[in-house]
Amino acid sequence: MELVKGNLYHVFNRGNNGERIFYSQANYQFFVQKLDYHILPYADIISWCLMPNHFHLMLYVNREKIFSVSINQSIGKMLSSYARAINIQENRKGSLFQQHSRSVRLNSTEKLKRGWYRTFGVTKIEAWNDKTDYPKICMNYIHLNPVNAGIVMNSGDWKWSSYKEIFGKVSGNELVNIERLKTVVSL
């Protein structure tokens, strides 16, 4: 995974073997704090969702490096420090996350035309249409994760996503840069 300045990405990872990565409400909050510390110096968060066994982020990269640390390294540090804390908490050993986080560049249809479109439930014909709004499709996909998993009935009912923040239902985590969101996603 390599994130480049000036690009919009969908970044995601899940628990090793599909296992849980969040065991309590405090774990979710701890991860949100890590997003603030490790991501915001490099990128604007456009949308996000934390699920019991995986996470999704939509990021607009503003900086590739701060001093000698890249955004990719910062994400790696975030995940490894979170994993260490969970391993201690749960008295477990080994990898918490799958080996590599994945990313899809959303302001280019190159990868989407090669099959990534299926991730968002887009048909092949839509994927080849230059007018397909991948950022909006991705944001909807991210927010519908808890609904599709059967955890909640409506996206706004899930506490651990940016849905309420974006659509003005409540303030709280305030990770999303609403001004940047307006420039990259047509609401």
Z-matrix of the N, CA and C atoms (Angstrom, degrees):
N
C 1 1.451
C 2 1.519 1 108.09
N 3 1.313 2 115.67 1 126.23
C 4 1.460 3 119.99 2 175.69
C 5 1.517 4 108.54 3 -134.08
N 6 1.320 5 115.76 4 118.53
C 7 1.456 6 121.43 5 -178.88
C 8 1.522 7 108.94 6 -99.78
N 9 1.338 8 116.03 7 130.80
C 10 1.455 9 122.73 8 -173.04
C 11 1.524 10 110.03 9 -116.11
N 12 1.335 11 115.19 10 138.64
C 13 1.461 12 122.37 11 -179.92
C 14 1.530 13 111.28 12 -53.10
N 15 1.350 14 114.59 13 139.79
C 16 1.457 15 120.58 14 176.92
C 17 1.513 16 114.52 15 84.72
N 18 1.326 17 117.18 16 6.99
C 19 1.458 18 121.14 17 -178.71
C 20 1.520 19 111.16 18 -119.17
N 21 1.318 20 114.72 19 155.21
C 22 1.457 21 124.00 20 179.61
C 23 1.523 22 108.37 21 -106.16
N 24 1.336 23 116.54 22 132.22
C 25 1.465 24 121.19 23 -175.28
C 26 1.522 25 111.88 24 -132.81
N 27 1.317 26 114.60 25 149.01
C 28 1.455 27 122.97 26 165.71
C 29 1.526 28 105.03 27 -102.26
N 30 1.328 29 116.49 28 115.74
C 31 1.466 30 122.53 29 -178.29
C 32 1.525 31 107.13 30 -113.12
N 33 1.325 32 116.55 31 135.25
C 34 1.459 33 119.35 32 -177.57
C 35 1.521 34 110.75 33 -152.85
N 36 1.321 35 114.70 34 155.85
C 37 1.457 36 122.23 35 174.07
C 38 1.517 37 106.90 36 -157.69
N 39 1.317 38 115.81 37 163.71
C 40 1.461 39 120.30 38 178.63
C 41 1.515 40 110.01 39 -138.05
N 42 1.304 41 113.72 40 169.97
C 43 1.453 42 119.63 41 178.73
C 44 1.515 43 111.01 42 -63.25
N 45 1.313 44 115.48 43 145.39
C 46 1.456 45 121.41 44 176.70
C 47 1.524 46 109.02 45 -55.40
N 48 1.318 47 117.39 46 131.24
C 49 1.467 48 123.14 47 -177.60
C 50 1.529 49 112.33 48 59.06
N 51 1.329 50 117.34 49 24.91
C 52 1.465 51 121.22 50 179.07
C 53 1.516 52 114.00 51 73.57
N 54 1.341 53 117.11 52 12.60
C 55 1.475 54 121.11 53 -177.90
C 56 1.520 55 111.49 54 -74.13
N 57 1.325 56 115.05 55 165.24
C 58 1.465 57 121.87 56 178.45
C 59 1.518 58 110.51 57 -61.43
N 60 1.339 59 115.35 58 147.93
C 61 1.457 60 120.66 59 170.15
C 62 1.528 61 110.74 60 -119.90
N 63 1.335 62 115.95 61 -14.98
C 64 1.464 63 121.53 62 176.63
C 65 1.528 64 108.14 63 -121.69
N 66 1.335 65 116.33 64 125.48
C 67 1.452 66 121.46 65 -177.41
C 68 1.525 67 112.85 66 -110.08
N 69 1.326 68 116.87 67 -16.36
C 70 1.466 69 120.44 68 -178.29
C 71 1.524 70 109.31 69 -152.58
N 72 1.315 71 116.07 70 166.93
C 73 1.460 72 121.27 71 176.36
C 74 1.532 73 110.37 72 -59.45
N 75 1.322 74 116.43 73 -36.13
C 76 1.470 75 120.82 74 179.15
C 77 1.534 76 110.83 75 -63.27
N 78 1.336 77 117.62 76 -33.54
C 79 1.471 78 120.67 77 177.38
C 80 1.514 79 110.93 78 -64.96
N 81 1.330 80 116.73 79 -43.54
C 82 1.466 81 120.10 80 177.43
C 83 1.529 82 110.13 81 -59.66
N 84 1.334 83 116.08 82 -47.18
C 85 1.469 84 120.13 83 -178.65
C 86 1.528 85 110.84 84 -62.52
N 87 1.316 86 117.53 85 -39.74
C 88 1.467 87 122.16 86 178.45
C 89 1.533 88 110.20 87 -61.78
N 90 1.329 89 117.14 88 -41.09
C 91 1.455 90 121.31 89 179.28
C 92 1.535 91 110.47 90 -66.74
N 93 1.325 92 117.22 91 -39.85
C 94 1.468 93 121.30 92 176.52
C 95 1.529 94 109.99 93 -59.15
N 96 1.337 95 116.94 94 -42.21
C 97 1.472 96 120.71 95 177.23
C 98 1.525 97 110.74 96 -62.51
N 99 1.310 98 116.66 97 -37.92
C 100 1.465 99 120.75 98 178.14
C 101 1.533 100 110.78 99 -67.55
N 102 1.320 101 117.77 100 -37.10
C 103 1.470 102 120.42 101 175.40
C 104 1.524 103 110.00 102 -60.10
N 105 1.306 104 115.84 103 -45.06
C 106 1.462 105 121.48 104 179.39
C 107 1.532 106 110.15 105 -58.65
N 108 1.307 107 116.87 106 -46.47
C 109 1.468 108 121.80 107 -175.38
C 110 1.534 109 113.07 108 -74.70
N 111 1.322 110 117.21 109 -42.92
C 112 1.469 111 121.16 110 -171.49
C 113 1.528 112 114.82 111 -94.72
N 114 1.338 113 118.29 112 -23.46
C 115 1.463 114 120.43 113 -175.35
C 116 1.527 115 112.19 114 -103.10
N 117 1.322 116 117.30 115 -46.96
C 118 1.464 117 120.00 116 -171.77
C 119 1.526 118 115.19 117 -59.91
N 120 1.313 119 121.24 118 -29.72
C 121 1.467 120 118.12 119 174.89
C 122 1.547 121 113.24 120 -64.38
N 123 1.321 122 116.88 121 -21.58
C 124 1.464 123 122.04 122 -175.54
C 125 1.523 124 113.57 123 -106.59
N 126 1.318 125 116.89 124 -32.60
C 127 1.459 126 119.82 125 -168.78
C 128 1.522 127 111.78 126 -145.64
N 129 1.320 128 114.43 127 154.23
C 130 1.461 129 120.04 128 170.06
C 131 1.521 130 107.13 129 -86.81
N 132 1.314 131 116.20 130 133.39
C 133 1.459 132 120.66 131 174.43
C 134 1.521 133 106.89 132 -86.64
N 135 1.325 134 115.76 133 125.19
C 136 1.453 135 122.38 134 -178.50
C 137 1.525 136 110.12 135 -95.20
N 138 1.308 137 117.23 136 -41.74
C 139 1.466 138 122.31 137 172.74
C 140 1.521 139 107.99 138 -158.77
N 141 1.338 140 115.14 139 161.81
C 142 1.453 141 120.23 140 -178.49
C 143 1.519 142 109.79 141 -158.87
N 144 1.325 143 115.39 142 158.05
C 145 1.458 144 121.74 143 174.07
C 146 1.526 145 108.31 144 -155.29
N 147 1.317 146 115.43 145 130.75
C 148 1.462 147 121.99 146 175.45
C 149 1.517 148 107.57 147 -107.85
N 150 1.317 149 115.83 148 125.00
C 151 1.458 150 122.60 149 -179.75
C 152 1.531 151 108.19 150 -113.75
N 153 1.323 152 118.43 151 162.81
C 154 1.468 153 119.11 152 -177.84
C 155 1.530 154 114.33 153 -52.74
N 156 1.344 155 117.71 154 -34.60
C 157 1.468 156 118.95 155 -176.95
C 158 1.527 157 114.60 156 -122.80
N 159 1.342 158 118.10 157 10.00
C 160 1.461 159 119.88 158 177.38
C 161 1.520 160 110.71 159 -164.07
N 162 1.333 161 115.54 160 173.82
C 163 1.459 162 120.15 161 176.60
C 164 1.526 163 110.07 162 -142.19
N 165 1.334 164 114.74 163 157.72
C 166 1.459 165 123.33 164 175.78
C 167 1.517 166 108.61 165 -132.48
N 168 1.329 167 116.02 166 138.43
C 169 1.456 168 122.57 167 174.29
C 170 1.521 169 108.41 168 -133.35
N 171 1.328 170 117.35 169 139.56
C 172 1.453 171 120.81 170 167.50
C 173 1.521 172 104.96 171 -112.92
N 174 1.348 173 115.64 172 119.19
C 175 1.457 174 122.39 173 -172.80
C 176 1.523 175 111.60 174 -123.39
N 177 1.321 176 115.33 175 140.78
C 178 1.460 177 121.41 176 169.02
C 179 1.523 178 106.37 177 -109.37
N 180 1.319 179 117.49 178 115.05
C 181 1.463 180 122.14 179 -173.03
C 182 1.529 181 110.57 180 -79.73
N 183 1.332 182 115.71 181 123.13
C 184 1.471 183 122.86 182 177.54
C 185 1.525 184 112.02 183 -99.79
N 186 1.324 185 116.11 184 -30.61
C 187 1.473 186 122.19 185 -179.11
C 188 1.513 187 108.93 186 -140.92
N 189 1.312 188 115.66 187 138.04
C 190 1.464 189 119.12 188 175.74
C 191 1.517 190 110.86 189 -87.89
N 192 1.346 191 116.40 190 -30.93
C 193 1.473 192 120.23 191 -177.67
C 194 1.518 193 110.51 192 -140.63
N 195 1.321 194 114.40 193 147.63
C 196 1.459 195 122.28 194 167.31
C 197 1.519 196 104.28 195 -125.41
N 198 1.318 197 114.87 196 118.63
C 199 1.460 198 121.64 197 -169.28
C 200 1.523 199 106.92 198 55.84
N 201 1.301 200 120.27 199 -117.31
C 202 1.462 201 119.60 200 -178.75
C 203 1.528 202 112.31 201 -110.35
N 204 1.331 203 117.89 202 9.91
C 205 1.464 204 121.41 203 -177.90
C 206 1.529 205 109.47 204 -102.00
N 207 1.326 206 116.11 205 122.87
C 208 1.465 207 120.52 206 179.68
C 209 1.522 208 110.38 207 -85.41
N 210 1.326 209 115.82 208 163.50
C 211 1.466 210 120.11 209 176.16
C 212 1.527 211 110.00 210 -61.08
N 213 1.321 212 117.05 211 -36.34
C 214 1.466 213 120.30 212 178.62
C 215 1.525 214 110.75 213 -62.56
N 216 1.325 215 117.03 214 -42.85
C 217 1.464 216 120.89 215 177.65
C 218 1.521 217 110.97 216 -66.27
N 219 1.332 218 116.83 217 -38.54
C 220 1.458 219 120.49 218 179.62
C 221 1.530 220 111.22 219 -63.75
N 222 1.325 221 116.82 220 -40.90
C 223 1.468 222 120.26 221 176.26
C 224 1.526 223 109.52 222 -63.46
N 225 1.333 224 117.53 223 -42.62
C 226 1.462 225 120.99 224 176.75
C 227 1.510 226 112.42 225 -59.38
N 228 1.334 227 116.98 226 -43.68
C 229 1.468 228 120.95 227 177.58
C 230 1.524 229 111.14 228 -63.36
N 231 1.328 230 116.37 229 -40.73
C 232 1.462 231 120.89 230 178.91
C 233 1.532 232 110.51 231 -59.30
N 234 1.322 233 116.14 232 -48.59
C 235 1.457 234 120.08 233 -177.25
C 236 1.522 235 112.07 234 -68.80
N 237 1.331 236 117.55 235 -40.38
C 238 1.470 237 118.64 236 -179.29
C 239 1.523 238 111.56 237 -69.97
N 240 1.334 239 118.27 238 -37.26
C 241 1.474 240 119.09 239 178.88
C 242 1.526 241 110.41 240 -70.60
N 243 1.324 242 117.30 241 -36.48
C 244 1.467 243 120.05 242 175.86
C 245 1.534 244 109.68 243 -64.40
N 246 1.329 245 116.56 244 -44.40
C 247 1.469 246 121.08 245 -179.95
C 248 1.527 247 111.20 246 -60.82
N 249 1.336 248 116.99 247 -41.55
C 250 1.474 249 119.51 248 177.97
C 251 1.524 250 110.41 249 -60.03
N 252 1.321 251 117.23 250 -44.29
C 253 1.467 252 120.88 251 -179.33
C 254 1.532 253 111.17 252 -63.46
N 255 1.326 254 117.32 253 -42.89
C 256 1.474 255 120.69 254 179.46
C 257 1.524 256 110.33 255 -67.77
N 258 1.326 257 117.93 256 -39.85
C 259 1.462 258 120.12 257 178.49
C 260 1.525 259 111.15 258 -61.02
N 261 1.316 260 116.94 259 -38.96
C 262 1.473 261 120.14 260 176.47
C 263 1.522 262 110.11 261 -67.48
N 264 1.320 263 116.30 262 -48.36
C 265 1.468 264 121.59 263 -179.04
C 266 1.523 265 111.71 264 -57.60
N 267 1.322 266 116.89 265 -44.99
C 268 1.465 267 121.91 266 -173.59
C 269 1.529 268 112.99 267 -95.57
N 270 1.336 269 116.22 268 4.32
C 271 1.461 270 121.10 269 -178.83
C 272 1.533 271 110.44 270 51.64
N 273 1.314 272 114.90 271 50.70
C 274 1.454 273 121.16 272 -179.02
C 275 1.522 274 109.55 273 -123.39
N 276 1.316 275 116.40 274 166.97
C 277 1.459 276 122.47 275 177.96
C 278 1.518 277 108.78 276 -130.46
N 279 1.330 278 115.11 277 159.99
C 280 1.457 279 119.96 278 174.73
C 281 1.508 280 113.30 279 95.71
N 282 1.322 281 113.97 280 -173.59
C 283 1.456 282 121.66 281 -175.62
C 284 1.520 283 110.83 282 -71.65
N 285 1.315 284 115.68 283 132.38
C 286 1.459 285 120.85 284 173.51
C 287 1.526 286 109.15 285 -87.08
N 288 1.337 287 116.79 286 -41.02
C 289 1.458 288 122.87 287 -176.72
C 290 1.520 289 110.72 288 -103.37
N 291 1.336 290 115.19 289 158.38
C 292 1.458 291 118.62 290 169.97
C 293 1.517 292 107.75 291 -59.06
N 294 1.307 293 116.37 292 157.50
C 295 1.457 294 120.97 293 -170.90
C 296 1.521 295 113.80 294 -55.55
N 297 1.309 296 118.45 295 -44.33
C 298 1.463 297 120.59 296 -175.56
C 299 1.520 298 110.75 297 -125.26
N 300 1.322 299 115.51 298 133.00
C 301 1.456 300 119.56 299 169.72
C 302 1.517 301 107.00 300 -70.81
N 303 1.317 302 116.25 301 153.48
C 304 1.462 303 120.65 302 -179.23
C 305 1.514 304 109.02 303 -115.33
N 306 1.305 305 115.59 304 155.89
C 307 1.460 306 119.79 305 177.03
C 308 1.521 307 109.62 306 -144.04
N 309 1.325 308 114.99 307 149.12
C 310 1.454 309 123.11 308 175.06
C 311 1.521 310 106.33 309 -126.30
N 312 1.326 311 116.85 310 124.79
C 313 1.460 312 120.93 311 176.71
C 314 1.525 313 107.94 312 -78.08
N 315 1.318 314 116.53 313 121.86
C 316 1.462 315 121.15 314 -172.60
C 317 1.516 316 114.31 315 -92.31
N 318 1.323 317 117.75 316 -18.28
C 319 1.460 318 117.91 317 179.59
C 320 1.529 319 111.13 318 -94.85
N 321 1.316 320 115.47 319 25.61
C 322 1.460 321 122.90 320 171.90
C 323 1.518 322 106.94 321 -145.39
N 324 1.323 323 117.68 322 136.46
C 325 1.466 324 119.40 323 179.42
C 326 1.526 325 111.92 324 -91.32
N 327 1.326 326 117.36 325 2.63
C 328 1.464 327 120.52 326 -175.99
C 329 1.531 328 111.98 327 -53.93
N 330 1.336 329 117.79 328 -57.47
C 331 1.463 330 119.95 329 -178.09
C 332 1.521 331 111.01 330 -70.01
N 333 1.332 332 116.54 331 -35.84
C 334 1.453 333 119.38 332 -178.37
C 335 1.523 334 110.87 333 -61.51
N 336 1.300 335 117.97 334 -36.60
C 337 1.456 336 121.18 335 179.04
C 338 1.526 337 111.98 336 -67.75
N 339 1.328 338 116.83 337 -19.66
C 340 1.459 339 120.01 338 -179.76
C 341 1.520 340 112.12 339 -94.64
N 342 1.316 341 118.29 340 15.12
C 343 1.460 342 118.61 341 173.69
C 344 1.517 343 115.14 342 124.90
N 345 1.319 344 118.44 343 -15.84
C 346 1.465 345 120.07 344 -178.25
C 347 1.517 346 112.02 345 -64.77
N 348 1.309 347 117.41 346 -24.29
C 349 1.463 348 120.99 347 -177.82
C 350 1.520 349 111.79 348 -56.24
N 351 1.326 350 116.93 349 -30.58
C 352 1.473 351 119.46 350 -178.95
C 353 1.520 352 111.53 351 -62.23
N 354 1.335 353 117.58 352 -28.49
C 355 1.461 354 121.21 353 178.33
C 356 1.519 355 111.01 354 -54.96
N 357 1.332 356 116.66 355 -35.85
C 358 1.459 357 120.97 356 -174.61
C 359 1.516 358 113.24 357 -100.07
N 360 1.322 359 118.32 358 7.33
C 361 1.448 360 121.28 359 179.75
C 362 1.519 361 113.50 360 73.30
N 363 1.317 362 116.15 361 26.22
C 364 1.463 363 121.59 362 179.10
C 365 1.525 364 108.22 363 -93.41
N 366 1.331 365 116.65 364 140.58
C 367 1.462 366 119.11 365 177.55
C 368 1.524 367 109.92 366 -74.18
N 369 1.312 368 116.02 367 161.46
C 370 1.458 369 121.04 368 179.56
C 371 1.528 370 110.77 369 -60.72
N 372 1.311 371 117.36 370 -38.84
C 373 1.467 372 120.46 371 -179.86
C 374 1.525 373 110.24 372 -65.59
N 375 1.331 374 117.56 373 -43.16
C 376 1.470 375 120.50 374 176.80
C 377 1.520 376 110.57 375 -61.44
N 378 1.333 377 116.15 376 -38.97
C 379 1.459 378 120.74 377 -176.92
C 380 1.523 379 111.63 378 -63.74
N 381 1.306 380 117.19 379 -27.79
C 382 1.459 381 120.02 380 -178.50
C 383 1.529 382 111.96 381 -90.38
N 384 1.324 383 115.86 382 -2.36
C 385 1.456 384 121.65 383 179.19
C 386 1.525 385 108.74 384 -85.80
N 387 1.317 386 117.86 385 122.29
C 388 1.463 387 121.96 386 -178.81
C 389 1.523 388 112.93 387 -63.44
N 390 1.326 389 117.83 388 -16.03
C 391 1.457 390 121.06 389 -178.02
C 392 1.528 391 112.56 390 -90.97
N 393 1.322 392 117.83 391 -2.91
C 394 1.459 393 120.46 392 179.05
C 395 1.523 394 109.08 393 -63.25
N 396 1.320 395 115.92 394 128.67
C 397 1.466 396 122.69 395 -175.99
C 398 1.534 397 109.37 396 -92.12
N 399 1.335 398 116.65 397 80.45
C 400 1.460 399 120.71 398 -176.52
C 401 1.526 400 113.67 399 -59.56
N 402 1.336 401 119.86 400 -40.55
C 403 1.466 402 118.06 401 178.16
C 404 1.530 403 112.42 402 -58.98
N 405 1.329 404 117.49 403 -42.55
C 406 1.466 405 120.14 404 179.89
C 407 1.529 406 110.94 405 -68.01
N 408 1.329 407 116.30 406 -42.66
C 409 1.463 408 120.65 407 177.76
C 410 1.523 409 110.04 408 -60.10
N 411 1.334 410 116.91 409 -43.75
C 412 1.461 411 121.08 410 -179.49
C 413 1.528 412 111.04 411 -65.15
N 414 1.331 413 117.19 412 -43.79
C 415 1.463 414 119.96 413 179.68
C 416 1.528 415 110.55 414 -60.92
N 417 1.328 416 116.90 415 -42.97
C 418 1.467 417 119.84 416 176.97
C 419 1.520 418 111.12 417 -62.88
N 420 1.322 419 116.52 418 -43.00
C 421 1.469 420 121.81 419 177.72
C 422 1.531 421 110.68 420 -57.97
N 423 1.326 422 116.32 421 -45.85
C 424 1.468 423 121.25 422 -179.83
C 425 1.528 424 109.99 423 -60.70
N 426 1.317 425 116.93 424 -47.10
C 427 1.465 426 120.18 425 -176.71
C 428 1.529 427 113.36 426 -72.29
N 429 1.329 428 117.58 427 -24.19
C 430 1.464 429 120.20 428 179.17
C 431 1.528 430 113.52 429 -84.55
N 432 1.320 431 118.40 430 -5.69
C 433 1.463 432 121.01 431 -178.96
C 434 1.533 433 113.55 432 -52.49
N 435 1.333 434 119.62 433 -50.85
C 436 1.469 435 118.56 434 -179.30
C 437 1.535 436 113.30 435 -65.95
N 438 1.331 437 117.56 436 -29.87
C 439 1.462 438 121.41 437 176.74
C 440 1.527 439 109.05 438 -69.73
N 441 1.331 440 116.89 439 -49.00
C 442 1.464 441 121.34 440 -179.36
C 443 1.526 442 112.41 441 -63.73
N 444 1.333 443 116.90 442 -26.83
C 445 1.467 444 120.66 443 178.15
C 446 1.530 445 111.71 444 -83.61
N 447 1.340 446 117.01 445 -5.81
C 448 1.464 447 120.39 446 179.43
C 449 1.519 448 113.89 447 78.19
N 450 1.324 449 117.34 448 17.27
C 451 1.471 450 120.93 449 -179.11
C 452 1.528 451 110.57 450 -81.28
N 453 1.332 452 116.58 451 -37.91
C 454 1.472 453 122.55 452 179.41
C 455 1.526 454 108.52 453 -137.35
N 456 1.320 455 115.78 454 165.46
C 457 1.467 456 121.12 455 178.99
C 458 1.528 457 111.86 456 -87.14
N 459 1.346 458 116.80 457 -31.23
C 460 1.462 459 122.44 458 -177.45
C 461 1.520 460 109.59 459 -132.89
N 462 1.326 461 117.00 460 145.80
C 463 1.470 462 121.56 461 -179.48
C 464 1.518 463 111.90 462 -54.80
N 465 1.320 464 117.36 463 -37.51
C 466 1.455 465 121.62 464 -178.77
C 467 1.514 466 114.45 465 -67.95
N 468 1.326 467 117.28 466 -10.80
C 469 1.466 468 120.96 467 179.60
C 470 1.533 469 112.66 468 -85.92
N 471 1.331 470 117.57 469 -11.40
C 472 1.474 471 121.32 470 -178.26
C 473 1.519 472 109.28 471 -92.53
N 474 1.320 473 116.53 472 119.57
C 475 1.457 474 122.31 473 -175.39
C 476 1.524 475 112.86 474 -68.75
N 477 1.318 476 117.79 475 -30.02
C 478 1.464 477 121.29 476 -168.85
C 479 1.518 478 112.67 477 -99.66
N 480 1.332 479 114.97 478 50.70
C 481 1.457 480 120.82 479 173.13
C 482 1.521 481 108.34 480 -148.18
N 483 1.318 482 114.53 481 172.63
C 484 1.459 483 120.57 482 -179.01
C 485 1.523 484 112.92 483 -87.27
N 486 1.314 485 118.70 484 1.26
C 487 1.464 486 121.63 485 -173.94
C 488 1.529 487 112.36 486 -53.80
N 489 1.319 488 117.46 487 -53.43
C 490 1.470 489 121.00 488 -177.11
C 491 1.523 490 111.34 489 -64.37
N 492 1.315 491 116.00 490 -37.66
C 493 1.466 492 120.49 491 179.19
C 494 1.534 493 110.89 492 -63.91
N 495 1.315 494 116.83 493 -44.59
C 496 1.465 495 121.77 494 -176.92
C 497 1.523 496 111.65 495 -70.14
N 498 1.308 497 116.68 496 -42.83
C 499 1.454 498 119.72 497 -174.36
C 500 1.523 499 113.27 498 -95.99
N 501 1.346 500 116.23 499 18.10
C 502 1.456 501 122.32 500 169.61
C 503 1.511 502 116.54 501 69.38
N 504 1.311 503 117.18 502 20.71
C 505 1.456 504 119.94 503 -178.09
C 506 1.535 505 111.84 504 -79.15
N 507 1.324 506 116.44 505 -32.56
C 508 1.465 507 120.12 506 -177.49
C 509 1.524 508 108.90 507 -165.47
N 510 1.294 509 116.41 508 150.83
C 511 1.466 510 119.30 509 170.90
C 512 1.519 511 106.83 510 -99.11
N 513 1.279 512 116.65 511 166.08
C 514 1.460 513 118.99 512 -178.51
C 515 1.507 514 110.90 513 171.31
N 516 1.329 515 115.91 514 -91.87
C 517 1.460 516 119.91 515 -176.35
C 518 1.532 517 111.76 516 -69.32
N 519 1.314 518 117.38 517 -35.87
C 520 1.460 519 123.93 518 175.04
C 521 1.530 520 113.95 519 47.25
N 522 1.289 521 115.71 520 54.91
C 523 1.461 522 122.02 521 176.36
C 524 1.521 523 112.05 522 -93.99
N 525 1.321 524 117.02 523 -26.17
C 526 1.459 525 121.79 524 -172.99
C 527 1.523 526 111.24 525 -77.48
N 528 1.332 527 115.23 526 135.90
C 529 1.453 528 120.85 527 171.41
C 530 1.528 529 106.14 528 -89.73
N 531 1.334 530 115.60 529 98.32
C 532 1.462 531 121.49 530 -174.66
C 533 1.530 532 111.40 531 -63.12
N 534 1.325 533 117.66 532 -37.51
C 535 1.461 534 119.99 533 179.69
C 536 1.529 535 110.97 534 -64.26
N 537 1.327 536 117.89 535 -42.59
C 538 1.469 537 120.71 536 177.30
C 539 1.530 538 109.83 537 -66.28
N 540 1.319 539 116.41 538 -41.64
C 541 1.456 540 120.45 539 179.28
C 542 1.530 541 109.96 540 -53.92
N 543 1.314 542 117.28 541 -44.12
C 544 1.468 543 121.32 542 -178.91
C 545 1.531 544 112.44 543 -62.92
N 546 1.319 545 117.43 544 -24.51
C 547 1.466 546 119.99 545 179.90
C 548 1.521 547 113.32 546 -87.54
N 549 1.332 548 118.00 547 -18.91
C 550 1.467 549 119.61 548 -175.48
C 551 1.532 550 114.12 549 -114.37
N 552 1.341 551 116.78 550 -15.20
C 553 1.473 552 120.63 551 -179.24
C 554 1.520 553 107.81 552 -128.84
N 555 1.316 554 116.34 553 131.18
C 556 1.473 555 119.08 554 175.63
C 557 1.517 556 107.74 555 -87.59
N 558 1.325 557 115.38 556 111.77
C 559 1.469 558 120.12 557 -178.86
C 560 1.510 559 111.72 558 -86.77
